[in-house]
Amino acid sequence: MQIAVRIDHCDERPLQFQLFDQIRSMILRGLLRSGEPLPASRILSQQVGVSRNTVILAYERLLLEGYVESRPSVGTFVSAGVPEASIFALKNPPPQAEIADAHEGREANAVRVPRSQQVVTPVKGLAYDFWVGRPSADSFPVREWRRLVDTKLRYAGARLTEYQDPQGLFELRRAIAEHVGPARGITVSPDEVVIVTGSQDGLNLVSSLLSFHTTAFVHEDPCYQGALYLFDNRAIRMIPVPVDEAGINTNELPSIDRALSYVTPSHQYPLGATLTLERRIRLLNWANETDSYIIEDDYDSDFRYEGAPLTALRGLDTKGRVFYLGTFSKCLGAGLRLGFVIIPPEFVAAARSWKTLMSNGSPWLEQASMAEFMETGAFNRHLRRIRQIYRSRRDALIRELAVHFGDVTILGSGGGMHIAWQLPPGFPPARTIEELGASIGVGAYSINSGGACIRPEHPRSDDTLVLGFANMSEDRIAAAIANLSRALDRARSHPQRNDPGRKVGP
Ligand SMILES: Cc1ncc(COP(=O)(O)O)c(C=O)c1O
């Protein structure tokens, strides 16, 4: 028999919990009745594409909570006991007035827990972890930073006790305006820069600014979770546009007015494509023609290893359509919580008000230290130093993959802090390799686990792993890939009985 359950790969909860939840709900709604059998764990695991162990764990919890009972050598059946009370409760709901009383004064969506992005590694205690977007902890300029913070504290005066400019410290806005000119081809005045607490805060700022204008959120597929979940949670219409090797496919932009589009043109997150100049221009034209705006998330563009970086969309925009998000989370450290938005001139006053409403500004000490770090040239020296380190780590990762797996297809290796490895035909799905890696202490991530969301119909949905290399030494990269390769070989020579004959390896 089959039951109507499915796995939502954008749902961050463990797979066994998703199964448990759906089967429990079917029992409570009377769709599965007392005494009815559940499918054998092997059958259900094949039906929904998860390991048999996952199904067994879900069944064990249903058993523990009394929703099902197990009859040795026969199977698992919906139990006749406790859940009846719940079924009864659902079939005989209290009158609306009673519900209204119970919720009096409470907004219905106040208790709705929104989905939020995965920014830290989902598996703890791994020996080797290719978690994405994590800068090298050893390369943070601790000594320099301590000296800056010390000096700033000594001369802080009332700056630590009083509110500062909510738009951000002028010295930092000026340093950023001077930096993005040569680095990203953006000519901007410090007045158009708003300092935010990381680019996630910037996304919130833009979302507030454009809330009355936006009819739909047009996003990349796959897409960074932080952007997708934010707008999805706000119940805005979501329109995915597929990404290929040249970035977001601008031929598939929707013909609707007043949309807000989110893109990562320098290094598409997570597939790593660089949006071509032709598509950049088409995207800008589309925004002009449809009275739409664009969020350009330039999260890791400080790292470019091949070819010159293309001018940012914001640098090409002559009509005030682009909100440019920058962050110090990748080039320095996410713990600083510092980022910035370059705002189109007509929105500057509104952005200043929204930033005041949202947070009264960002912390002064970090801003002041960062301003001096940039003004003295130390920031550019730091970037030059870590670019070298990350380039060597990227090379080591690609080399080790080639040593162990032959002719590998790597996406997005021209820049950034992670690569996407498109698995060869015959390999198990990315999700299976992720589980196998975790079981031997190696963190390697399928797209949906790596801080992104991808629709199942996208060609890369389950044949691609994302591997962050910035926080792994070359030796550790070599050891991790060797371990992963050995585990895959073992899986090939001892396929699980319930595994439907998949072959591993080229
Ligand atoms: C695409 C993308 N944008 C932005 C960020 C950074 O967010 P924040 O600046 O809030 O730390 C990340 C972090 O992982 C990211 O992957």
The ligand as an SDF file (V2000), in Angstrom:
LIG
                    3D

 16 16  0  0  0  0  0  0  0  0999 V2000
   23.9870   34.8430   -0.5190 C   0  0  0  0  0  0  0  0  0  0  0  0
   24.3140   35.3880    0.8340 C   0  0  0  0  0  0  0  0  0  0  0  0
   24.0470   36.6590    1.1040 N   0  0  0  0  0  0  0  0  0  0  0  0
   24.3560   37.2000    2.2960 C   0  0  0  0  0  0  0  0  0  0  0  0
   24.9500   36.4590    3.2820 C   0  0  0  0  0  0  0  0  0  0  0  0
   25.4600   37.1190    4.5290 C   0  0  0  0  0  0  0  0  0  0  0  0
   24.5680   37.5730    5.3850 O   0  0  0  0  0  0  0  0  0  0  0  0
   24.9870   38.5880    6.5300 P   0  0  0  0  0  0  0  0  0  0  0  0
   25.6760   39.7690    5.9080 O   0  0  0  0  0  0  0  0  0  0  0  0
   23.6800   38.9410    7.1270 O   0  0  0  0  0  0  0  0  0  0  0  0
   25.8970   37.8880    7.4940 O   0  0  0  0  0  0  0  0  0  0  0  0
   25.1890   35.1250    3.0690 C   0  0  0  0  0  0  0  0  0  0  0  0
   25.7430   34.3030    4.1610 C   0  0  0  0  0  0  0  0  0  0  0  0
   25.8360   33.1330    4.1470 O   0  0  0  0  0  0  0  0  0  0  0  0
   24.8930   34.5780    1.8110 C   0  0  0  0  0  0  0  0  0  0  0  0
   25.1780   33.3050    1.5470 O   0  0  0  0  0  0  0  0  0  0  0  0
  1  2  1  0
  2  3  1  0
  2 15  2  0
  3  4  2  0
  4  5  1  0
  5  6  1  0
  5 12  2  0
  6  7  1  0
  7  8  1  0
  8  9  2  0
  8 10  1  0
  8 11  1  0
 12 13  1  0
 12 15  1  0
 13 14  2  0
 15 16  1  0
M  END
$$$$
